[in-house]
Amino acid sequence: MKSLLLLFFISITAICYSQGNPPYERPLKISWSNDGITFTNTSIFQDSSGVPSVVKWKGDTLACVFQWFRIPINSLSWDRVAVKFSYDAGKTWTAPTPIIISGLPAKYQRPFDPTLAVMNNDSLRIYFSSSDGMPVGGLDSLVNTYSAVSTNGVVYNFEPNPRFDKPSKPVIDPAAIYFNGIWHYEAPSGAPQDGAYHATSSDGLNFTEQTKYTSDNQHNWTGNFMLNSSTELRFYGSGPTIWFNTSLNGFDWKGYTNTNLVGGDPSVVKLSDNSFMAIYVGEPYKTTTNFNCGDTLIDIRDGKRYATVLIGKDCWMKQNLNFGQFVQSNSSTTLHSDMFDNGIPEKYAMNNDIAYLPVYGGLYEWNELMNYTKINGAQGLCPAGWHVSTDVEWQNLISISGGKLLNSSSGYGGNALKNNGEGFDAGVGTNKVGFSAKHSGDRDAFGIFYGLTLRSIFWTSTQVNQVEAYHYTLWANNDTIQRLTLGSNTGFACRCVKNAPTKVNDDQLREEHQFEVYPNPFTKTINVISNSNNFYELINSIGQTIWSGKHIEQQDFSDLVSGYYFLKIHSDASTRTLKVMK
């Protein structure tokens, strides 16, 4: 799926589009292999992203660039080239950082399709797609391959003029590598069966076009080169399965070998003789329209997965929320907060150790968890379509699992909510309803951590007064459940609950989902008649969002080239995609 959506636009139809092909609806995955053919231990590498390229750099450093589509649309992380680094052979990675290309002329299109190449032990070169001026209505012949160099992998210096240019066609999806004293460049020349452009260079800047790489409709040269040895070059590309081809000189290729990976736009790096790592575009996220309680929920914001369970009428996460940026908790002699209303979702990790996060989730101050709202049942930092559990939902949970609140502040039934074997003595968990609580501990208002393996405390979204909210505590050594109140400075865990479906009759449902778009074909403006407050995206035939906003009727689309487009209409009740013509 290189060039944002290459796999998408090669096979685009209204049906496939509605199934969720845009890159922001897919994660990047990471997988491991002993031979570069059979990969295992697959996990999420980065949410809502595409076009990965990973290289081994400075001996023990891995650098991976990709196109990042972290919502909301038009934020600083939307449709930006970002980079992550690993210093332990890919086991852990830094947070994504948008790159900076210093000296890129202001009139140039924002960089996309990033590909990294190692220049020497100290420098990286990034090749990317851009254009001198903005294309109208999608990709056109203005789009070429450009480059920039960096010594730190984040800030790059622009190298003027195109590296590769076809005067009558756009050039996208570059891949480049230095092999046996020559720079090799490739870019798909169209549909998979059209093969790929091939060019060579002595300096990585001035390329001479060579005979094209040939292909067929099952092997798309959309991917990246990889050095298998000092005398053998591989290219990993896209198709029904991810494949590779082998060359001893960069000109002639031996034939295709399929891997077991299903996805697109692969980048593979060889870590050692028997260790390969692949990063590639994975399958679309499971959306709310096809999610059933009991499915694994994938949080599209960061790719984290949560088991779910239906308890009574409520669908609960079986794991504590683990969303947000880790912040250090600083202990002091005064009550204080280390979280701030800065627009960045934040979480604490038990004992300031991020190794606890995958097991126990994050710890949150109430205001931060609620995303600085005070609405009972608000989404807060939960995924879209979910909310911070309420006091009423906790009381229902306790009752359904066989427990009972004996008064306003305490009761019994904690063991039924704990994971099997969690706790000790009279507090061993039975996990009667699948809630699967673990004793994750907490952070007090002085910034000090307590209670790991001894207690678990969960916020609700329900306030008891202007400064305090209800929380529920389970203890490791007994069956007690406590229902108490505290202010925001304390850090507790959170369980999210899926929003209940809105009950409407058939006439209301038809009315809510009815849209009328006119004129179609359009020449200048697009009008939408709807009973909802909508957010719109106008998407060209290769999947690029060329305009987004709320008031589409006020926009002038006279400059768009003739052709078909997709209008994506986001309402509170649904998302619809309609085909429109100009």
Secondary structure as GFF3:
##gff-version 3
##sequence-region A 1 582
A	DSSP	alpha_helix	6	10	.	.	.	ID=ss1
A	DSSP	alpha_helix	14	18	.	.	.	ID=ss2
A	DSSP	three_ten_helix	23	25	.	.	.	ID=ss3
A	DSSP	beta_strand	28	33	.	.	.	ID=ss4
A	DSSP	beta_strand	39	46	.	.	.	ID=ss5
A	DSSP	beta_strand	49	57	.	.	.	ID=ss6
A	DSSP	beta_strand	61	69	.	.	.	ID=ss7
A	DSSP	beta_strand	78	86	.	.	.	ID=ss8
A	DSSP	beta_strand	97	98	.	.	.	ID=ss9
A	DSSP	beta_strand	100	102	.	.	.	ID=ss10
A	DSSP	beta_strand	112	118	.	.	.	ID=ss11
A	DSSP	beta_strand	124	131	.	.	.	ID=ss12
A	DSSP	beta_strand	143	150	.	.	.	ID=ss13
A	DSSP	beta_strand	155	164	.	.	.	ID=ss14
A	DSSP	beta_strand	175	179	.	.	.	ID=ss15
A	DSSP	beta_strand	182	188	.	.	.	ID=ss16
A	DSSP	three_ten_helix	192	194	.	.	.	ID=ss17
A	DSSP	beta_strand	196	201	.	.	.	ID=ss18
A	DSSP	beta_strand	208	213	.	.	.	ID=ss19
A	DSSP	beta_strand	220	229	.	.	.	ID=ss20
A	DSSP	beta_strand	232	238	.	.	.	ID=ss21
A	DSSP	beta_strand	243	247	.	.	.	ID=ss22
A	DSSP	beta_strand	256	258	.	.	.	ID=ss23
A	DSSP	beta_strand	264	272	.	.	.	ID=ss24
A	DSSP	beta_strand	275	281	.	.	.	ID=ss25
A	DSSP	beta_strand	297	298	.	.	.	ID=ss26
A	DSSP	beta_strand	305	306	.	.	.	ID=ss27
A	DSSP	beta_strand	308	311	.	.	.	ID=ss28
A	DSSP	beta_strand	314	317	.	.	.	ID=ss29
A	DSSP	beta_strand	325	326	.	.	.	ID=ss30
A	DSSP	beta_strand	346	347	.	.	.	ID=ss31
A	DSSP	three_ten_helix	350	352	.	.	.	ID=ss32
A	DSSP	three_ten_helix	354	356	.	.	.	ID=ss33
A	DSSP	alpha_helix	357	360	.	.	.	ID=ss34
A	DSSP	alpha_helix	366	369	.	.	.	ID=ss35
A	DSSP	beta_strand	386	388	.	.	.	ID=ss36
A	DSSP	alpha_helix	391	400	.	.	.	ID=ss37
A	DSSP	beta_strand	404	405	.	.	.	ID=ss38
A	DSSP	beta_strand	410	412	.	.	.	ID=ss39
A	DSSP	three_ten_helix	415	417	.	.	.	ID=ss40
A	DSSP	three_ten_helix	425	427	.	.	.	ID=ss41
A	DSSP	beta_strand	440	443	.	.	.	ID=ss42
A	DSSP	beta_strand	449	452	.	.	.	ID=ss43
A	DSSP	beta_strand	455	463	.	.	.	ID=ss44
A	DSSP	beta_strand	469	475	.	.	.	ID=ss45
A	DSSP	beta_strand	480	486	.	.	.	ID=ss46
A	DSSP	beta_strand	496	498	.	.	.	ID=ss47
A	DSSP	alpha_helix	506	512	.	.	.	ID=ss48
A	DSSP	beta_strand	516	518	.	.	.	ID=ss49
A	DSSP	beta_strand	527	529	.	.	.	ID=ss50
A	DSSP	beta_strand	535	539	.	.	.	ID=ss51
A	DSSP	beta_strand	545	549	.	.	.	ID=ss52
A	DSSP	three_ten_helix	552	554	.	.	.	ID=ss53
A	DSSP	beta_strand	564	570	.	.	.	ID=ss54
A	DSSP	beta_strand	575	581	.	.	.	ID=ss55
###
